[in-house]
Amino acid sequence: MTHSIETRLERSLVNQVKAPQLGKKFDASVWARIEAESQAATNPVSEPPRASRSTNWLLIWNAIGVSVTVILVVVFGMQSFTDVSQSVPTIAVPTIEVSAATLDQIYQVGGQAIAVVSLVFGLLFTPIGRRLRNELT
């Protein structure tokens, strides 16, 4: 009994889903691509792919960043471990006088603003946010 039900369901499914018949041209192009890939794998004489310009710029920016970091570590490390800091002129930074009530208000509003911005930013990566971004662009 279950075998006949499965057979009828299989027959019904086959009748409902009709796959398009692919011609010999498609078959030939697939075999040509497979052949080209196998020849490329066995014959590595071709030139390696060249790096794009963006990777060159990235390398330059990384070199600049590393050199600035090394300079800062050396300068501040020498100041920390030696008496070089006396020869470096100091700059007086002005202080700003703010009342305690103003600071409390800034903290309250600032905390709420940071929370709202973080929530909106997080929501932008949900399905609803993606749909909203697609609507706005």
Buried (B, 14 or more C-beta within 10 A) or exposed (E): EEEEEEEEEEEEEEEEEEEEEEEEEEEEEEEEEEEEEEEEEEEEEEEEEEEEEEEEEEEEEEEEEEEEEEEEEEEEEEBEEEEEEEEEEEEEEEEEEEEEEEEEEEEEEEEEEEEEEEEEEEEEEEEEBEEEEEEEE
